Every structure is written in structure tokens, then in C-alpha cells.
């Protein structure tokens, strides 16, 4: 029984789930709800709770269905995983993933209609990626990036309107970089992808800086978070370039995924207060701990 429960948990990639929550906190910061401490009313707290859960369920449902559609590949390349090993049946995994997506959509509608509509579109992009576009060199990274951009937009929609939509391009570019790196996760030999990903990472840092300079006066308090982001992503990326093996490439992918929390903290600080960024950063050790217990990729 315990092994089956762990199997379902492993399908959801628990270490990645805090990154989905971090997107919401960043989006909510852009919406302005953390700018004043008085914003923390009971309705606000409940809406934030629902929209964070919605994001987490949508992410979890997406990665579960990813393994469902990857059953043939995983049977060869990752036979130890929950579905190909027989621990979880393909049918049960498909039902589980679909229910998670449905719960995410329902929870988003509890917040407001706009959030519900965004979550529905996001679920559509998630299934499209899992079933089709992840196998495409250009469309795959773009689709995955759009999922993250929509997740950030989901956080922005917490007050029932959308503003500063230009920030959604940041996770689109960032996730495109990670997806490019992951193309060599099994066989290695992807130095060209790593170089391009490094350029995209630099573009992400530049875009965050530019948008915050144009929209707020908080660039100075954002810089330490951007510096931490650069350190975390480039350290592993350079190692993966020097030693272009599946092991180091996988580590670069993991670093990129988990550092999404730092990216979100940088955005949040640009539109709120430093303590909000610190609270988001605290999700990072949680992800690191979970990454030692469950697979990230």
C-alpha cells in the first residue's frame, strides 16, 4: 500500500510543485495584492489558497499525463518508473491525471471567472504538450513555456483583471531554455542546445530587469535575487557544457526547474516588498529536499 501511494506521489513530481506555487505568488505580486499589508483579509487569503492549489493540481495533472503518454518510451528508457514497472496501471494513472486537471480548473473558478477561464486554457496547453508538441524541436519548448506563462497569468488574475501581461514572456523564454537543455538528458551530446539555453537565460534576466525598471522603482531590491538566479542556473549549465554527459545535463535541468522559485521571487520583489521574495525563496529548500526523494524530470 505504501509503495502504491509513493508511486502516485512520484507521478506528480512533488519537488516541482513548489515552483508552480511560486509562479502564483509572483503573479499575485504583479497584481498588487502584496503591496499593502492590509490586503491580507480573509477573502484574499482564501482566494490565494484556492489559486495556489489550482496551479499545483494543474501542474501535477500535467506531469502525470506526461508519463501516461510516454509509457512506450519509459518502458525502454525508464522502466523503473511507476507506470512501466506496473506499480500503477496505465488506466489508473490516466484517470488520476485527468482528475487533477479537473480539480485545478474547478478551484480556479472558485476564485473568479477569469482565473477559471485561464486555467481551462492552461489545461488545454498542458494536454497538447503531453500528447503532441513535446516531441517537436521548436513547438515543444514553446508550448511548455506557454504553460508557465499562463500559470503566471493565473496568479495575475487573482483580482479578476489582467495587468503587466508582458511579464508572461519571461517564463516562456526561461522554460524554452530548460526544455532545450533536457533534449540531451538521455544520450548527452547537446552542447549547441546548452549554448542557446545560456543565451535565453541571459535574455530572461535582462527582461526581468527591464520590465521592473520601466514599471516600478524597485530594481535595487531585485538585483540580489537576480544575482542568485544567475549563479544557480549558470553554475550547473557551465558544468554540463564542460562535461556533456547525461548526468550533468540532468543536473542542469533540475537546477533550472528548481531555480524557477528564485526567478519568481525576483519578479515578486519588483512589485512588492523584500519579505515576499524571501518567503518565496523558502520554497527552494523544500524543493531540494523533495528532489532527493522523488524524480524532478
N, C-alpha and C positions, 0 to 999 in steps of 0.2 A: 504493500500500500504506500509506504513512504517513498519507494523508488518511483512509483507511478506519479505521485504528487510532484516529486523532484523533476520528473520528465516533463510534466506540464509547465512547471516553472522555467525549465531550461528552454522550452519552446518560446517563451515570452522574452528571453534575453533580459533578465532583471537588471543587469548592470547598465543597460542602455536607457531604461525607463526614466531615471532622474534627468536625463538630457531632454526628454520630452517635456517634463515639468518645468525645466529651466527655460525652455522656449516660451512657455506660457507666462512665466514671471517677467521675462524680457518684454513680451508683447504687452502685458498689463502695465508695465512701467512706461512704455511708449504712449499708452492710452492715458497716462497721467494719474493712475489711482494710487501710486506710492508717493506722489509729490507732497502730500499733506498727511500727517499722522492721523488727522481727524477722519480720513477716508475709511479707517478701519471700523466700519459699522457692521452690525450683524448680517444684513443683506449682502454687503460687499464680501464679507468673509465666506459666506455660503456660496455665492457665485464663483468666487475664486476657487474654492474647494471643488465645486462641480466641474469647472472648466479644466482644472488640472487633471482630475480623474478622467474626464473625457479624452484629453490628449494622451494620457497614459494607456487607456484602453485601446484607442485607435492605433497607437504605436505597437502595443502588444499584439493586437489582432493582425497587424500587418506582417510582423516577423513570424508569427505562427503560420499564416497562409503562405509566406515565402517558403517555409520548409515543406509545406504541403505540395506546392507546385514544383519544388526541387527534389522530390522523392527519388527520381531516377538518377540524378546526378549525385545526390548524397549517398545513395546506395553503393556507389563506386568510390567517391572521394571522401565521404564522411560517414562510414557505416555505423559508427558508434553513436550517432545522434538518435534522439528519442523515436522518431518515426521509422527510419530504415532498420533500426535494431529490433523493432517490434514491440518496444515498451509502450508506445502509444499508437493505436491504429490510425491509418490514414483518414478514415471516416470521422473518427472522434476528434482528430486534430482539425479537420476542416470545419466541423460544427463549432468547436471551441473558438477558432479564429474568427468565424463569422459572428458568433455571439459577442465577442469582444468588440468588434467593429460596431455592431448594433448598439451595444451599451454606450459606447463612446458618442455616437450620434444622439441618442436619447438624452444623455447627460448634458450635452451641449445645448439642446433645445430647452432644457430646464433653465439655462442661463438667459438666453434670448433667441429670437428667431434668426437673427443674423449669424450668431455663433452656430446654431443648428444647421443652417444652410452651408456655411463654410466647412463644417465637419462632414457633411454629406459629400461635398465636392472632394474633400481630402480623402475620404474613404474610397471614392472612385479612382483617384490617382494612385492610392496605395495598391488596390487590386490590379490596376493596369500595370504598375511596376512589377508586382509579384508574378503576374501571369505572362506578360509580354515584353515590356520595354527593358527589363534588366539585362536581357541578352543582347541589346543593341549598344554599340560603342558610344554613340552620341546621345541617343534618346534616353538610354538608361540613366546616366548621371544627371541629365536634365530633369527627368521625371522624379528621381529621388530628391533632387534639390527643390523641386516644386512642392513636394510633400512637406519638406521642412519649412519652406516659405509660407505655405498655407497654415502650418502649425503655429508659426509666429503670428500670422494674421488672426488665427483663432484667439490668441491671447489679446491681441489689439482690440478685438471685437467685444471684449467683456462689458463695455459700457453701451453696447448697441450701436456703435458707429465705427467708422474706419478713418484713421489719420496716419500720416507718415508712412504710407504704403511702400515708399521707396526702400524701406529697410528690408522688405521681403526678398530683395535681390541678394542680400548678404548670405543667408543660409543656402540659397540656391547655388551660389558660386562655391561656397565652402563645402557643401555636400558633394558637388560635382568633383571637387578635388579629391575627397576621400574615396569616392566611387572609382575614380581613375586609378588611385593607388591600389585599391583592392583587386584590380584586374590581374595582378601578379601574385595574389595571395596563395595560390595553389602551386604554381610552377616557377615563380620568380621571373627574372629577366624582364623587368619593366622600367628600366632607367629613364626612358623617354617620358613615360607617364609620370614618374616622380618629379622630373624637371618641370613639366607642365603644371603639376599639382602645386609645386613650390611657388610658381608664378601666380596661380589662383589664390593661394594663401595670402600672398603679399597684397593682391588686389582686395581681398576681404578686409584686411587690416586698414588699408587705405580708404576703403569705402566707409567703414565704421567711423574713422577719424573725420572724414569729410562731412558726412551727414550730421555728426554731433556738433562739429564746428558751425555748420550752417543753421542748425535748428536750436541749439542750446548754448549755454556758456559754461558747460561742464567738462570740456575736453581735458583739463588738467587732472581731474579726479578719475578720468577714464584711462589715462596713459598707463598707470601701473597694471591695470587689468589687461590691456593690450600687450604690454611687455611680457606678462606671464603667459598669455596665449601664444605669442611668438616663440617663446622659449620651449614650451611644451610640444608644439607641433613640429618645429624645425629640428629639434634635437633628435627625435626619432626618425624624421624624414631624411636627414643627412646620413644617419647610420644605415638606413635602408638603401640609400644610394651607393654608399661605400661597400656595403656587404649586401648585394642584391639577391638575397635568399628569401624563400617563403616565410621563414621565421621572423626576420627583421621587417619584412613588408607587412606581415600581420601585426607586429608591434606598432608600426607607423599608423596602420588603420585604427587600431584600438586607441592610440593616443589622440588621433584626430576625432574619433567619435566622442570620447570622454571629455575632450577639451571644448566640445560644444558648450559645456556648462560655463567655462571661462568666457567664451565668446558672448553668451547670453548675459553674463554678469557685466561685461563691458558695456553692452548696449543698455542694460538696465540702469547702470550708474550714470550714463549720459542723460537720462531722463528722470532721475530720482535722486536718491541720496546714497552715500557710500555704504551705509549699513545694509541696503537692499542687495548690493553687489556681493557683500560679504556673506549674507545669508544664502545667496545662490551658490557661491563658491563652496559652501559647506556641503552641497550635494556631491561635490567631487570625491571626497574620501569615501562616501557611501558607494559611489560607482566603482571606485578602485577595489573596495572590499568585495563587492558583488562580482567583480570581474575575475576574482580569484576562485570564486565558487561556480560561476556559470560562464559559458562562452559569450563573447561580445559579438563576434561575426558569425 
